[in-house]
Amino acid sequence: MRVALKDVRFFERPVVLRLPFKFGAVTLTHAPHVFVRAEVEVDGRVVRGVSAELLAPKWFDKNPALTNEQNFDQLRTSLRIAAGHYLAATEPATAFALHEGLAPAHTRACAETGLNGLIASYGLALVDRAILDALCRGAGVSALDAVRANLPGITAGPAPDLYGEDLDAFLASLRRPDTIAVRHTVGMADAIAEADVAERLGDGLPESLEGAVATYGHRHFKLKVGGDVAADVDRLMAIAGVLDRIDEPYMVSLDGNEQYADAAAVMALVEAVRAEPRLARLWSSTSYLEQPIARDRAADEPVHAIAAHVPVAADESDAHLGVFPVFRALGYRGMSSKSCKGFYRALLNAARVAAWNRDGGAFFMIAEDLTTQPGVSMQQDFLQAALVGATHVERNGHHFVDGFADAPASEAQRYLAAHPDLYVEDGGRVRLRIANGSVSLASLDVPGLANATEPDWSSLAEMPG
């Protein structure tokens, strides 16, 4: 099916966190939520498509000299640049051909304005998803069925290492599980035990790791480490004091958020954790270590010595589609899937994993994104995570933001009616429905990209600039 972007508008809604979240060098308390509304020609008729994502500061560009507002404006600029390229491409083509043809010029244009590859990916990813949503709606099929039939026309063009692979067969093999586990992220400022909560919000939601485990039944966890071995070990012991009370097996990932100077510093953390008897169960439950080294140094040295003890995955270093093969040679075995980095990039990296594992490899995709908010953003990311084979996904919007936040109640009710397995009304609020640590994905099989309704456009403000 051939598509062309005819018009696109960007809207925002402020999001205030109920709890502060500290990751890396930033403590987040609020951020704008951006919505994309695209009018797309799909085989000759115009169909609307939507996407959404938080404008998250201090992750795409961690330069401490930049304010959060400057980070927001970087992402807005990427969106505008991407829109300009797509609107200029008036000749209809497959959705993927449009993406492949425009991505290099978009990335160059972003670089010319000082925007790095992750920021460039953001703008492209959101416009791509809105177009894909319109494509699926125009075809009257779910995104799962569209991908399995390769309606977007995905090829190995931008990934030469996949030449010769049967991508259509790979895509046709993809499945959506009935449920996916929610991996609870423990930020550096989070209360661990109930006794650690200094001032209670009293809003009916858990305010500590201990409370979240009791409320949601989590068995999957993502633990932030901050670059100081002694402090990290102490904090991990406090966390283990909660997690080790879980009778069933639990799973942990460690996220360095680029806080360690080099591989030797990361190895010192690994050795310290392994040497601490009180961390024996937590370490044996650790599946992988995510992006411990800063992106500007991560490609300079191998991590094979670390990988001998725990698999290492990349996240912030994933600035373009060519990264995974390079990091594979350095000893990395995992790559993150994030909707803010690109739907097609995630699928092609998953195809790499399938190809490499045929030869006895142990490569994997991870699903990371704690900032996704209920509605369009979260649902599209859930489906992307499922398509790349993830059985659990980092998901923390329900912990740091109360349901649909300041969205009109009518909007929240529409999503509850359209996706009753995914949401629940609780205490007068529509919130994510988590049962035994997992959520249902069944209602994502609707015409479009995992989204059966739309936000209340009248309640949104035009994106500034």
C-alpha positions in Angstrom: 0.0 0.0 0.0 1.3 3.4 -0.9 1.1 6.4 1.3 1.9 10.1 1.4 1.8 12.6 4.3 -0.7 15.4 3.4 -0.7 17.3 6.7 0.6 17.0 10.2 0.0 18.9 13.4 1.6 18.6 16.8 -0.1 19.1 20.2 1.0 19.0 23.8 -0.4 18.4 27.3 1.6 19.0 30.5 2.2 15.9 32.7 3.0 16.3 36.4 4.6 13.3 38.2 3.0 12.2 41.5 6.5 11.1 42.6 9.9 12.5 41.5 11.9 10.2 39.4 15.7 10.2 39.4 17.6 8.6 36.6 21.2 9.3 35.7 21.9 13.0 36.4 18.3 14.3 36.4 15.3 14.2 38.7 12.1 14.5 36.7 9.0 16.1 38.1 7.1 17.2 35.0 7.3 17.2 31.2 5.1 17.8 28.2 3.4 15.0 26.4 3.4 15.5 22.6 0.7 14.2 20.3 1.0 13.8 16.5 -2.1 14.1 14.3 -1.4 13.2 10.6 -3.5 13.3 7.5 -2.2 10.5 5.3 -3.1 9.6 1.8 -3.5 5.8 1.8 -4.0 4.3 -1.7 -5.8 7.5 -2.9 -7.9 8.4 0.2 -7.0 10.5 3.2 -6.9 8.7 6.6 -5.9 10.1 10.0 -3.1 8.6 12.0 -1.8 9.4 15.5 1.1 8.9 17.7 2.3 10.3 21.0 5.4 10.4 23.3 6.7 12.3 26.3 9.2 15.0 25.7 11.7 13.5 28.2 14.7 15.7 29.3 18.2 14.6 30.0 18.1 11.3 28.2 18.4 12.1 24.5 21.0 14.8 25.2 22.6 14.6 28.7 24.6 17.8 28.4 24.3 19.4 31.9 24.6 22.9 30.4 21.2 22.5 28.8 18.0 23.2 30.7 15.0 20.9 30.6 13.2 23.4 28.4 16.1 23.4 25.9 15.9 19.6 25.8 12.1 19.9 25.1 12.8 22.3 22.2 15.4 19.9 20.8 12.8 17.2 20.4 10.2 19.7 19.0 12.8 20.8 16.4 13.3 17.1 15.4 9.6 16.7 14.9 9.3 19.8 12.8 12.3 18.7 10.6 10.8 15.3 10.1 7.5 16.7 9.2 9.1 19.0 6.6 10.8 16.1 4.9 7.7 14.0 4.8 5.5 16.8 3.5 8.0 17.5 0.8 7.8 13.9 -0.4 4.7 14.3 -2.5 5.1 11.1 -4.5 3.3 8.2 -2.7 5.4 5.2 -1.7 5.3 2.4 0.8 5.5 3.6 4.4 8.9 2.0 4.8 10.2 3.3 1.5 9.3 6.8 2.7 11.1 6.2 5.9 14.2 4.8 4.3 14.4 7.5 1.7 14.0 10.4 4.1 15.9 9.2 7.1 19.5 10.2 5.9 18.4 13.7 5.0 16.5 14.1 8.2 19.5 12.9 10.3 21.8 15.3 8.4 19.4 18.2 8.9 19.2 17.5 12.6 23.0 17.2 12.9 23.4 20.6 11.2 21.4 22.2 14.0 23.4 20.4 16.7 20.9 17.5 17.3 22.3 14.1 17.9 21.2 10.8 16.4 18.8 9.9 19.3 17.0 13.3 18.9 16.8 12.8 15.2 15.3 9.4 15.7 12.6 10.8 17.9 11.1 13.1 15.3 11.3 10.4 12.6 9.8 7.7 14.9 6.7 9.7 15.9 5.9 10.7 12.3 6.5 7.2 11.1 4.1 5.8 13.7 1.4 8.2 12.8 1.7 7.2 9.2 1.7 3.5 10.0 -1.4 4.1 12.2 -3.1 5.7 9.2 -1.9 2.9 6.9 -3.4 0.3 9.2 -6.7 2.2 9.6 -6.9 2.7 5.8 -6.4 -1.0 5.3 -8.9 -1.9 8.1 -6.3 -4.2 9.8 -4.5 -4.3 13.1 -0.8 -3.3 13.1 0.0 -6.9 14.0 -1.7 -8.2 10.9 -0.2 -5.4 8.8 3.4 -6.2 9.9 2.8 -10.0 9.4 1.7 -9.3 5.9 4.4 -6.6 5.5 2.0 -3.9 4.3 4.5 -1.2 5.2 6.9 -2.8 2.7 9.8 -3.3 5.1 13.1 -4.3 3.4 16.7 -4.8 4.5 17.8 -1.8 2.4 19.3 0.2 5.3 20.7 -2.9 7.0 23.1 -4.5 4.6 24.0 -7.2 7.1 20.5 -8.6 6.6 20.8 -8.9 2.8 19.8 -12.5 1.9 17.5 -12.8 4.9 13.9 -13.6 4.2 12.4 -10.6 6.0 8.8 -11.4 4.8 9.1 -14.9 6.5 10.5 -13.3 9.7 7.7 -10.8 9.8 5.0 -13.4 9.1 6.4 -15.4 12.1 5.7 -12.7 14.6 3.1 -13.2 17.2 1.4 -11.1 19.9 1.3 -12.8 23.4 -1.9 -12.5 25.3 -0.1 -10.7 28.1 3.2 -9.0 28.8 4.9 -8.6 32.2 5.4 -5.1 33.6 9.0 -4.5 34.7 9.0 -2.0 37.6 11.8 0.5 37.5 13.4 1.5 40.8 14.8 5.0 40.4 17.7 6.4 42.4 15.4 8.6 44.6 12.6 6.0 45.1 11.6 4.8 48.5 12.4 1.1 48.8 10.5 0.0 51.9 7.3 1.4 53.2 9.2 2.8 56.2 11.3 4.9 53.8 8.3 7.0 52.6 8.8 10.4 54.3 5.6 12.2 53.4 2.7 10.2 52.1 0.6 11.4 49.1 -2.4 9.3 50.2 -3.8 9.0 46.7 -4.4 5.3 46.9 -1.4 4.3 44.9 1.8 2.7 46.1 4.7 5.0 47.1 7.5 2.6 47.5 9.0 -0.5 45.9 7.5 -2.6 48.7 4.1 -1.1 48.1 4.3 -1.6 44.3 5.1 -5.3 44.7 2.2 -5.8 47.1 -0.2 -3.8 44.9 0.7 -5.1 41.4 2.3 -8.4 42.1 5.5 -7.5 40.1 8.1 -10.1 39.5 10.2 -8.2 37.0 12.3 -5.2 38.1 14.7 -2.7 36.6 17.2 -1.3 39.1 19.1 1.9 38.4 22.8 2.0 39.4 24.6 5.4 39.6 28.3 4.9 39.0 29.5 4.7 42.6 30.2 1.1 43.4 29.9 1.3 47.2 26.6 3.4 47.1 25.2 1.1 44.4 25.9 -2.1 46.4 24.4 -0.6 49.5 21.2 0.4 47.6 21.0 -3.0 45.9 21.2 -4.7 49.3 18.2 -2.5 50.4 16.3 -3.5 47.3 17.2 -7.2 47.8 15.8 -6.9 51.3 12.4 -6.4 49.6 12.7 -8.6 46.6 14.1 -11.6 48.4 10.8 -11.8 50.4 9.0 -12.8 47.2 8.4 -16.5 47.3 8.3 -17.0 43.5 11.3 -16.4 41.2 11.9 -12.8 40.2 13.9 -11.2 37.4 16.1 -8.2 37.6 17.9 -6.0 35.1 20.5 -3.4 36.1 20.6 0.0 34.3 23.7 2.0 34.4 22.3 5.0 32.4 25.8 5.7 31.1 27.1 6.5 34.7 30.2 4.3 34.7 33.5 5.7 33.2 34.7 2.6 31.4 34.5 -1.2 31.3 37.0 -1.5 34.2 34.6 0.5 36.4 31.7 -1.6 35.4 33.7 -4.7 36.2 34.4 -3.4 39.7 30.6 -3.2 40.2 30.1 -6.7 39.0 32.8 -8.1 41.2 31.5 -6.2 44.2 28.0 -7.5 43.7 29.2 -11.0 43.2 31.2 -10.8 46.4 28.3 -9.7 48.6 26.5 -12.8 50.1 23.4 -10.7 50.7 23.1 -10.1 47.0 23.4 -13.7 46.0 19.8 -14.2 45.0 19.5 -10.8 43.3 22.6 -11.5 41.2 21.4 -14.9 40.2 18.2 -13.3 39.1 19.9 -10.6 37.0 19.2 -11.1 33.3 21.3 -8.3 31.8 23.2 -5.1 32.4 22.0 -2.1 30.4 24.2 0.7 29.0 26.6 1.2 31.9 29.1 3.2 29.9 28.5 6.7 28.4 27.6 6.6 24.7 30.7 8.7 23.7 33.0 6.0 25.0 30.9 2.8 24.8 32.1 2.0 21.3 35.8 2.4 22.2 36.3 -0.8 24.2 34.9 -4.4 24.4 32.8 -5.7 27.2 33.6 -9.4 26.8 35.0 -9.7 30.3 31.8 -8.3 31.8 29.6 -10.4 29.5 31.3 -13.5 30.9 29.3 -12.8 34.1 26.2 -11.0 32.8 24.9 -10.2 29.3 25.3 -6.5 28.4 22.8 -4.6 26.4 23.0 -1.2 24.7 20.4 1.6 24.9 21.5 5.2 24.7 24.2 4.2 22.2 21.5 3.1 19.7 21.5 6.3 17.7 21.0 4.6 14.3 20.3 1.3 12.6 24.0 0.4 12.2 24.8 0.3 15.9 23.8 -3.3 16.8 26.3 -5.1 14.5 29.2 -2.8 15.8 28.3 -3.5 19.4 27.8 -7.2 18.8 31.5 -7.3 17.9 32.3 -5.6 21.2 30.6 -8.3 23.2 27.1 -6.8 23.6 24.3 -9.3 23.2 21.2 -7.1 23.7 19.7 -4.0 22.1 16.8 -2.0 23.4 13.5 -1.5 21.7 12.0 2.0 22.4 9.1 3.5 20.5 10.9 6.9 20.6 13.8 5.4 18.6 11.7 3.9 15.8 9.3 1.1 15.0 11.2 -0.1 12.0 14.6 0.0 13.7 13.2 -2.3 16.4 11.8 -4.8 13.9 15.0 -4.9 11.9 17.1 -5.3 15.1 14.8 -8.2 16.0 15.4 -9.7 12.6 19.1 -9.5 13.4 18.6 -11.4 16.6 16.7 -14.1 14.9 19.4 -14.5 12.2 22.3 -14.4 14.7 20.7 -16.9 17.0 20.2 -19.5 14.2 24.0 -20.0 14.4 23.9 -20.7 18.2 24.0 -17.1 19.4 22.4 -15.8 22.6 21.3 -12.4 21.4 18.2 -10.7 22.5 16.0 -7.6 22.4 15.0 -5.7 25.5 11.9 -3.4 25.8 12.7 -0.2 27.7 10.6 2.9 28.2 9.3 4.1 31.5 8.0 7.4 30.2 5.1 6.2 28.1 1.8 7.5 29.2 -1.7 5.8 29.0 -3.4 6.0 25.7 -1.7 6.2 22.3 1.9 6.3 23.5 1.8 3.3 25.9 -0.3 1.1 23.7 1.9 1.6 20.6 5.0 0.8 22.7 3.3 -2.3 24.2 2.7 -3.7 20.8 6.2 -2.8 19.6 7.7 -4.6 22.6 5.5 -7.7 21.9 6.5 -7.8 18.2 10.2 -7.9 19.0 9.7 -10.9 21.2 9.9 -9.2 24.6 8.0 -11.1 27.4 8.4 -8.1 29.8 8.7 -4.4 29.3 9.9 -1.5 31.4 6.7 0.3 32.3 6.4 2.9 35.1 4.0 5.6 34.0 1.4 4.1 36.3 3.7 4.5 39.3 5.0 8.0 38.7 1.9 9.5 37.0 -1.7 8.8 38.2 -3.6 7.2 35.3 -4.4 9.7 32.5 -3.1 12.6 34.6 -4.8 15.8 33.6 -6.6 14.4 30.5 -10.3 15.1 30.5 -12.3 12.4 32.3 -14.2 11.8 29.0 -11.0 10.9 27.2 -10.0 8.4 29.9 -13.4 6.8 29.8 -13.2 6.4 26.0 -9.9 4.5 26.4 -11.4 2.4 29.2 -14.4 1.5 27.0 -12.2 0.8 24.0 -9.5 -1.2 25.9 -11.3 -2.7 29.0 -8.6 -5.4 29.4 -5.8 -2.8 29.6 -7.4 -0.2 31.9 -9.5 -0.3 35.0 -11.5 2.4 36.9 -10.1 2.6 40.4 -11.0 5.3 43.0 -12.7 7.4 40.3 -9.5 7.3 38.1 -8.9 5.3 35.0 -5.6 3.5 35.5 -3.5 0.7 34.0 -4.9 -2.7 34.8 -2.0 -4.8 36.2 -2.8 -8.4 37.5 -0.1 -10.6 38.9 2.5 -8.3 37.4 1.2 -8.4 33.9 -1.2 -6.6 31.5 -3.4 -7.9 28.8 -2.6 -7.0 25.2 -5.7 -8.5 23.5 -7.5 -5.2 22.8 -4.6 -3.9 20.9 -5.7 -6.0 17.9 -7.8 -3.2 16.4 -7.6 -1.4 13.0 -4.7 1.0 13.4 -1.5 0.9 15.5 -2.8 -0.6 18.7 -5.2 2.3 19.4 -9.0 2.1 19.0 -9.8 5.8 19.9 -8.1 9.2 20.0 -7.2 11.9 22.5 -9.5 14.8 23.1 -7.9 17.2 20.7 -9.8 20.2 22.0 -8.1 19.8 25.4 -4.6 20.0 23.9 -2.5 23.0 23.1 -0.6 23.5 19.8 3.1 22.6 20.2 5.0 25.9 20.7 7.3 27.1 18.0 
